[in-house]
Amino acid sequence: MTPKKIVITGGACSGKTTGLVRLQEHLEKLGHRVIVVPEVATIIFKGAGRPKNPTRNALLLYQKAILRTQLELEKTFEALADDPDTIILTDRGAPDGKAYMSQAEWEAILDDMNLSDYKLLNSYDAVIHLVTAADGVPEAYKLEGVRNETPEEAIEQDKALQRAYLGHGHHKIIDNSTDFPTKIRRVVSEICHILGEPEPLETERKFLVAPPAKLPELCSTSLIEQTYLTSTPGIERRVRKRSKDGSSIYTLTTKQPLSAGVRIEKEGPISATEYIKLISAERDTTRQTIQKRRHCFIHERRCYELDEYISPHKGLWVLEVEVEDLKKPIGFPGWLTMIDEVTADASYSNSSLALGKTLTGMVQNPVA
């Protein structure tokens, strides 16, 4: 069985990195092995720098190197996809280069490399394009602070990227017509729809449950360590290490106010070294590191997350499920015993739990 290969692309400051992280987490919850092909342009520019004399020929040489490396990386990662449930996510794809040159220049590069535009485009099962924040949410684009493009240039580049994938059968464009969290949720929903998997919904319900006697057979378990960092008032920063089957991924999340009543959340991968440095230098000493096992399972076409807390609050078990309506009844798993619903109880948020304060109602006898 050939693994599915999906491109996540988009304009500057579009939420692409956050979308990749959330998508990987959701698909792994559903039992898929997820392989992420890193953004090649970043690798090239970090390693070789940008051309000192940016002539047209020099720029095209870089684009050709990016294309060649992209194809080799995809081929290498595909060879590692030994699990039939593997999903390959590529941070940008081969056709992205088309947006940075004329049609004639693109065709010349393809001819030189003996490639076909049609075959390149259709080597992917789906393409998800996130529109730049400059097109619709210019205030969010300004927050990035490291972009070379003006908002007008970012919008034009974004449209060129959209055209680069024109004609693909599963080309979905995620605009800025909703708030940022919903935008990212729409990314995950589109992929789940293509894969025929349960989609994330709008709202979460949270339940305090008793330790189960036994977990379901079809259950994906990972170990999570979450540490909060110091920050300015109104801004929340945390790092997370998620481990499974001997490997770990690390993320940095920042939540900050964008306007009255609106917060923007940015999440992206970091290295193990960056993770350790942030904890060493910027850890919020008023909060403990949360350690928990997350057991993910599907029940009645819904994704459930059962968190088994190790520290603090050893013995605490919390079940979360996404729903379309808070008032609508859900099919509660029969092998779990509900103690109370804590959806609206702020003391059960992770940032509050990290304070280590005593909780009421939790069962203190965890199952081994």
C-alpha positions, -999 to 999 in steps of 0.1 A, spaced: 0 0 0 15 33 -11 15 60 17 -5 92 12 16 122 4 2 156 12 16 191 6 11 219 32 21 251 15 11 288 17 22 324 18 43 343 43 29 342 79 0 320 70 1 295 99 16 267 79 41 256 106 13 255 132 -9 237 108 17 210 103 22 204 140 -16 202 147 -21 179 117 7 156 128 -7 154 163 -43 146 151 -32 120 126 -10 102 151 -40 102 175 -59 82 148 -31 56 147 -12 68 117 26 70 114 33 105 103 65 115 84 72 152 79 95 163 50 111 196 62 110 228 42 139 225 17 143 263 10 150 268 47 177 241 47 193 255 15 193 292 27 205 283 62 233 261 49 245 280 18 231 315 26 215 336 -1 234 344 -33 258 374 -28 251 386 -63 214 379 -68 214 379 -106 186 361 -124 208 331 -132 220 329 -96 184 328 -83 174 302 -108 204 281 -98 191 282 -62 156 272 -73 170 243 -93 189 231 -62 158 234 -41 138 214 -66 164 187 -68 168 185 -30 130 184 -26 126 154 -49 155 135 -33 142 142 3 107 130 -7 121 99 -23 142 92 8 113 97 32 90 76 11 115 47 13 112 49 51 74 46 51 72 9 59 39 12 77 8 10 55 -9 36 76 19 61 71 10 97 60 38 118 45 34 156 50 57 178 30 64 213 42 60 229 7 62 208 -24 81 206 -57 57 229 -77 63 257 -52 93 267 -72 70 276 -101 59 306 -82 93 322 -82 100 323 -119 84 327 -153 67 298 -171 95 297 -196 121 295 -168 102 267 -151 98 247 -182 135 251 -190 144 237 -155 120 208 -160 134 200 -194 170 201 -181 160 177 -152 139 155 -175 108 162 -154 71 167 -162 50 195 -147 20 172 -147 37 143 -130 52 166 -104 18 180 -96 1 147 -94 28 130 -73 8 144 -43 -25 131 -30 -36 165 -18 -25 201 -16 -35 224 13 -27 261 8 -29 285 37 -34 321 26 -9 347 40 -22 368 69 -14 399 48 -45 390 28 -73 395 53 -56 399 86 -28 425 80 -24 431 118 -14 395 123 11 398 95 28 427 112 33 406 143 58 383 126 84 410 123 110 389 103 94 390 68 113 406 39 81 410 19 57 440 23 21 429 28 14 437 -9 43 416 -20 32 388 3 -3 388 -12 11 387 -48 35 358 -39 6 339 -22 -15 341 -54 15 329 -74 18 298 -51 -20 292 -55 -15 292 -93 15 268 -91 -9 240 -80 -38 249 -102 -53 218 -117 -47 194 -88 -78 174 -80 -75 180 -42 -62 215 -40 -78 233 -10 -72 269 -2 -77 279 35 -83 317 36 -86 341 66 -123 343 68 -123 328 103 -101 333 134 -67 317 135 -77 286 156 -106 278 133 -83 283 103 -60 256 116 -89 234 124 -101 237 88 -67 225 77 -70 193 98 -106 189 87 -98 190 50 -71 163 54 -94 141 75 -121 144 49 -97 132 22 -85 103 43 -120 94 55 -110 100 91 -130 116 120 -126 154 118 -118 178 146 -148 198 157 -153 233 171 -156 228 208 -140 206 235 -157 190 265 -137 178 294 -146 151 320 -130 140 353 -130 102 352 -120 73 375 -89 53 366 -100 27 341 -95 -10 348 -83 -15 313 -75 6 282 -91 -3 248 -69 -25 225 -69 1 197 -53 29 216 -23 52 208 -3 62 239 24 89 241 42 105 269 39 143 272 61 167 292 49 203 292 68 232 307 57 268 309 81 296 302 84 332 316 67 358 295 52 393 296 16 398 310 -11 385 287 13 362 267 15 325 275 46 305 263 52 268 268 74 240 254 62 204 250 80 171 245 59 143 231 75 108 230 64 76 215 82 44 205 116 57 215 114 90 195 104 125 206 91 157 189 94 191 205 72 222 201 71 258 213 37 274 216 30 311 221 -4 326 228 -6 364 226 -34 390 223 -40 403 188 -69 427 195 -97 431 221 -109 396 231 -88 379 204 -57 358 208 -34 344 182 -17 311 189 15 301 172 30 267 174 61 253 157 87 225 160 120 231 178 151 209 183 159 189 214 188 214 221 165 244 218 140 227 241 166 221 268 180 257 265 145 272 268 137 252 299 171 260 315 170 297 308 133 307 308 113 282 328 85 297 349 94 285 383 59 292 397 46 263 377 56 226 377 63 206 346 33 186 336 40 150 329 12 128 316 4 98 294 -21 106 266 -42 77 255 -60 84 222 -88 63 209 -119 65 186 -154 58 199 -185 62 178 -165 82 151 -151 107 176 -115 112 187 -110 110 224 -80 119 245 -76 103 279 -49 121 299 -33 101 328 -14 126 350 19 115 364 31 149 379 17 170 394 -17 155 405 -7 118 402 -39 98 399 -58 125 380 -75 112 348 -92 136 324 -111 128 292 -114 153 264 -135 151 233 -143 175 205 -180 182 199 -201 203 175 -225 214 203 -218 216 240 -254 208 248 -257 178 226 -253 144 243 -223 122 234 -217 85 235 -196 82 266 -173 51 265 -188 23 286 -155 13 300 -150 47 317 -167 60 348 -175 97 348 -170 116 380 -179 151 368 -178 173 338 -152 200 342 -155 217 308 -160 251 324 -137 246 354 -106 267 348 -87 248 375 -85 219 351 -67 238 324 -31 227 319 -17 261 330 -37 259 362 -28 223 369 9 232 366 5 254 397 1 222 417 -29 234 438 -51 208 454 -81 197 433 -115 185 446 -133 155 433 -103 136 418 -98 99 426 -65 92 443 -60 55 435 -44 53 400 -43 20 382 -8 6 377 
